[in-house]
Amino acid sequence: MVAELQAKLDRMKADGASDEEIDRTRKEKQIGRFKVDTYLKHARVLGAVGQMLMDMQVIDVNPFALCVWTNKEVKKMRNREEIKARVA
């Protein structure tokens, strides 16, 4: 998919397309970002690993302690999230 997009952008540039048209095409074809819930799930796993290492006394400070968000912050992230349809 990335190679196809790059080939299309190269063709557009060779045909004299403006930078704005190229940027618009790039944005339309971009792969969507992670959903907020996926991001939070993976980040919280890191926090749990850090906590486990602290419990095992392998480390003194959890470097992933910053992987914690308040409900207000999570709500704000979800409000900014784009709604995308699932694609098979």
N, C-alpha and C positions, 0 to 999 in steps of 0.2 A: 504494500500500500504506500509506503514511504517513497519507494523508487518510482512508482507511478505518479505520485504527486510531484516529485522533483522533475520528472520528465515533462509533465504538463506545464509546470512553471517555467522550465527552460524554453519550451515551445512558445509560450506566451511572451517571454522576454524577447526571443528572436523575432517574433511577429510585431514587436513594438508596443506591447501592452504597457500601460502606465504602472507606476509603482503601487498606486492605489488598487488597481484591478488585481495585481499579483498578490498583494496583501489580503484582499477580500477572498480570493480563491484559496489561499493558504489557510485562512481562518475557517472557511467553510469545510475544508477537508481534514482539519485537525482532529485527532483522536481526543475525545472528551476527557476531562480531568476525572480523578477519583471522586466518588461520591463522598460526602462528608462522613457518613457512617463508616465507610471502608477506611478512610484516613484515621478516624478516631479508634477503630478497632485495632489497627496495626500499631498505632502509637501507644495504646494502652498495653499491648502485649510487651512492648519494650519496657514500660514502667514495671510490669509484673516481673520480668526477668531481672531487672535491677533490684527489685525488692527481694526476690529469691536469693540473689547473690549476697545481699546484705544479711538476710536471715541465716545464710550458711557461713557468714563471717569471712567471705572471700574478699569483699570490698567494704570500705568504711562509709562511703557516700554513694548514694544512688545517682548516677549521672543522668538517668532518665526521669528524675523526679519532676522535671518540667513538662512531662507528658500528661498533665492533668489540666482539665478545663472545667470551668464552672458551667452550670446549666445556662446561665446568661450568655456565655461565650459560645456554647454549642448552638444555642438558638440563633445567635447572630450569624454563625457560619452556615447554618441550614437555610436561613433567609437569603443569603447571597448565592446559594447553590443554584445552578441552572438545572431545570427539569428536562431530562432527556429520556426519550423512549428507548426501551431495550431493543437491541438489534441482535438477531441470531448470528 
